[in-house]
Amino acid sequence: RGIAGMVESGAYCIDVLTQISAVTKAIQSVGIGLLEEHVNHCEIEAARSGDDDAARETVAEATRAIERLVTS
């Protein structure tokens, strides 16, 4: 809403782009933090469970999540 308000009020384009960049970096930081929590909890638990198939699936899931973060 803040960025939309900047655009609607005619804010300087570079200022809007700076805010977009800041929001993008903040969202990426949140994503990295969530991924770290996932690895520390879900991946470790899957590895400890002794179920190789479940562990492989959670690794594949994390890999897809990393791919989405890197390519976004």
N, C-alpha and C positions, 0 to 999 in steps of 0.2 A: 504493500500500500504506500509505503514511503517513497519508493522509486516512482510509482505511478503518479503520486502527488507532485513529485519533482517535475515529471514530464508535463503534466497538466498545467503546472504553474509557469512553464516556460523556462525552467532552470537551464543553465549553461550545459551543453551536451557533454563536455568533458567531465563536469561534475557528476552527471548522471552515470556516465561510463565508469567513473571511479567508484561510485556506490555499487554498481552492478558487480564490479570486480571484487569489492570487499565482501559482498553478500555471497558470491560464488566461493571465495576462499573460506568463508565461515561455514558454509554448508559442506564443503569438502572436508574441513576439519572435523565436523560432527560425524561425517561418514567414516572417516578414518578411526575416530574414537569408538564408534559402534562396531566396526570391524575388529578392532583390537579386543573389545569385550567379548565378541562372538568367539574369536580364536581362543581367548583365555578361558572361556567357559565351555562352549559347545564342542570345540575341537578337542580340547583336553579330555573332556568327559567321554567323547566318542572313542578316543584313543585308549583310555583306561578301561572302557567297557569290555574290551577283548573281542568285540564284534568288528572284524576287519571290513565287512561290507558297509556297515554303518559309518565307520571311520572314513572310508573312501568316499562315501556319499557326502559327508559333511565337508571334507576337503574339496570335493568338486563344487559344492555349493559356495564355499568361501572363495574359490578360484573364480567362479562366475561373478560373484559380488565385486571382487577386486577388478576384474575385467570391466565391469560397468563403471566403477569409479575412475579407472584410468582412461576410459574412452569417452567419458562424459565431458 
